[in-house]
Amino acid sequence: MSRLPRRLGYGEEATLVEHLEELRWRLFVVVGAVVICAAVAFAFHGHILDWLNRPLPPDRRHPVTLGVAEPFTISITISLWAGLVVALPVILWQVWGFFAPAVDPNAERKTLGLVAFATLLALAGLSFGYWVLLPRAIHFLTNYDDNHFTILIQAKAYYSFVSTVLLGVVVVFELPLVVLGLVSLGVLSSAKLRKHRRIGYFVTAVIGLALPGPDPVTTGLEILPMWALYELSIWLSVLVERRQAATVQASGVPGG
């Protein structure tokens, strides 16, 4: 009888056929979640488009379409992306449910904590990109040399620009997570991060320059939070090192 996939316990054995059956059902759940969320997003796609158009100047909040089918195809594309974002928790949960049986329960708690931290950073990056970066970048771009150009904002290019910039900012805000991973592996330390602070600032600035941002305003607004996140990474590294030292000391007591 068909049923939803059951998460196996830690170390629980299963045959190859059982694993494939579980994978098949998890894929069905993922596809079903994306389809349902995309359908709901399409029902409200007007609100989504209004939300995406809000950073534009008030007199330019209706981007231009250049083809007969372009309004429909753009609405479908936006709805699919929105459905994918909304369904992301379900997708991640299904992926985690498939691989979790191979993860030690102690490591599982740490992993879930890192996922929660990564989600918080992503939401912070998305908020910063939408409410701080995009309005200023778009204002600069849509008013640059406007006495020489008739500026028409094409819908397809605009939504591509918005999604690329927001994705870039979300990636930038995950910097502390990357640093914490390197500290946990012993590649970096809080002392090294402090000692080579200028080099760190330079590297983050280079990364900011490589991220999406066709103008100095966007680039500058991407680099500034990276420097702040670098400083946050140093303090978080100190906490990680203290916790690692306490763990090592506790494990070494019986052998003393």
N, C-alpha and C positions, 0 to 999 in steps of 0.2 A: 504493500500500500504506500502511495506517495506521501511524503511528509516533509516538513521543513528540516534543514540540516541540523543535526545535534552536534554540539561542540564536544569533542573528545576530551577526556581528562588527561592530566599531565602523565606522560609515559604510557598511556593506554594504547595498546596495539590494535591495528586494523589491517585488513587485507588491502591489496591494491585496488580491487574492485570497489571496496567500501570507500576508499579515499576518492576514487573517481566519481562515485555516486554523490559523495558529499560535495565535491567541487562543482559538479553539474548543478546541484540544487542551489549552491551559493551563487553561482553565475546567474541562475534564474531570478534569485532574489535581487541581485544587483541590477540586472536589466529591468526587472519590473519596477524597482524603486526609481530608476532614472526615467523610465517612460511615464510613470504616474506623476512624478515631480515636474517633468517637462510639460505634461498636459495641463497641470494646474498653473504652471508659469505662463503657458500660452493664453490661458483664460484671463490672466492678469498682466499680459505683456505690455499693455498700454501704460500701466503704472511703472513697470520696469523701465520702459523707454523714457518716461518722464523723469525717473530717478537718475538715469544715465545722462539725460540732457540738462539736468539742473546746473552743473558747473559752467555751462555755456552762458554767454551774456544774454540778458532777458530778451533782446530783440533777435536772437539767433538760435532759439531753442527748438527750431524745426529744421533739422539737417536736410540737405538736398539729396534726392534719389535720382539716378540717371537712367534707370531702366524700368520697363513695365512691371516686371516681376520683382524688382528689388525690394519694395516695401514688404512683400510677403516673405521673401527669402530671408531678409534681415530679421523679421519678427520670429521666424522659425528658428534661426540660428541663435538669437538671443534667448529664446525659450529653452532650447536644448542646453545651452551653457548654464542658464539659471537652474534648470532641473538637475544638472550634474553637480553644481555647487550645493544645492539643497540636499541632494541624495548622498553627498560625500560622507556624512557620518555612518550611514548604512553601509556604504562601500567599504570604508575602513574597518567597520565592525566585522563584516563578512571576511575580509582579508585576515584580520587578526584572529577570528574564530577558527580559520583554517590552519594557521601556523602556530597558534598559542599552545597546543598540546606538546610542542617541542621545547617550550620555554619554561624554565624553572619558575615556580610561583614567586620567589623573591625577586628574580629579574623581571617578572611580569609586572609587579607593582612599580618598579622603577621605570619600566617602559611606558606604562599608562601615565605615570607622572610626567614623563618627557613629552608624551603626546598632548597632555593637557597644557603644558607650558608652551609647546609649539603652536597649539590652537590659539592661546591667549596672545602670543606674539603676532600671529597672522591677523587676528582681529584688530590688534593695535595698528599694524601696518596698513590694513585696509581702511581703517578710519582715518589715519593720517593722510593716506593717499587721496581719499575722496574729499575730505573736508578742508585740507590744508594745501596739498600739493597741486591737485588738478585745477581748482579755481584760479590760482595764481599763474600757473603755467599756461592755461587756456587764455586768460586775460592778456598775457604777454604776447602769445602767438597770434591771437585774433586782432590785435591792435598794432602789430609790428608793420611799419611802412604802409598803413592803411590808406595813406594819401596817394599811394602809387598803385594799389591793387583793389580790385573788387573781390572781397573775400567771401566765398561761398563754401560752406562746410558740408562736405559729402558724408552721408550717413555711414556708409561702409568704412571709409577711412577713419572717421571720427570714433566709431565704436571699437575699431581695431586699436587705435591710439589709446583709448581709455583702458581697455582690457590689458594692453601691454604694459602701460605705466603702473596700473594697480598690481599686476602680477610682479613687476619688478620691485615695487615697494614691499610687498609681502615677503619676497625673497630676501631683501635687505634686512628686514626685521627679524629674520631667523638667524642672524649672525651670532647672537649669544648662544644659541643651541649648538651651532657648529663649534664654537670655541670651547664650550663645556665638554663636547665629545672629544676634542683633541686633548683637553686637560685630563679627562678620565683615562685616556690611552697613554698619557705620559709624554705626549709630543710637545705640549705647551705647559706652562705653569704661570701662576699669577706673578711671580717674580720676573719671568721673561717678558710678560705682557707689559709690566710697569717699566722695565729697563729699556725695552725697545718700543716705547709708546710712540715716538716720532715715526718710526718705520711702520708701525701699525696704522697710524693716521694716514700715512702715504699710501699704504696698500689698500685701505678702505676707500680712499679718494679715487684710486685707479679703478677699483671695482665699481664705484659710483659713476665714473665717467663711461664705463663699459655698459652700464645698464641703460634701458630705454630712456630717452630724454633728449629731444632734438634742440633744446635751448638751454642757456645757462641758468635760467630760473629753475627749471625742472631738475637739472643736474645738481645745482646747489642745494635745493631742498631735499634731494636724496642723500647727499653727502653728510649734511649736518646731523640727521638722526643716526647715521652710521657711526659717527664719532661718539655720540652719546651712548649708543649701544655698545661700543667698544669699551667705554668706561664701566658700563653695567656688567660686561663680560668679566672684567677684572675682579669686581666684587663677588660675582657668582663663583668665579674660579677659586677664590679664597674659601668660600663655604664648602665647595666640593673637596678641596684639599684637606680641610679640617675634618670633614666627615670620613674621608679615606684614611687619614691618620688615626682617627678614633677607632675605625674598624680594624686596622692592622694591629693597633695596641691591644684591643680587646681579644683578638684571635691569638695574640702572642702571649697573653697572661698565663694560660694553662701550661704552655711549654716552658715557662720561666722557672 
